């Protein structure tokens, strides 16, 4: 049996949510709003950087296993930004392998 939400409760929650953000922003000083925005940006970038670190291969690692690992990550990923980063890493690995083999 699927769980259904009470439409009246949903509407009331939305009404409060629509009021809450602007009311909080109006009560803050410009310096506090700036600090809050700065904290939000830093939190977003920290999350992005941690995702990049988890998918990065070290610059010196150009083994076939590293290349296969990157290809597997590309196949399993659905995030376009992550895929773009992985493809860039694959290009670096392939370029480095070509330069060392030449």
Secondary structure, DSSP 8 states (H G I E B T S, - for coil): ------HHHHHHHHHHHHHHHHHHHHHS-HHHHHHHHHHHHHHHHHHHHHHHHHH---TT---HHHHHHHHHHHHH---HHHHHHHHHHHHHHHHHHHHHH-
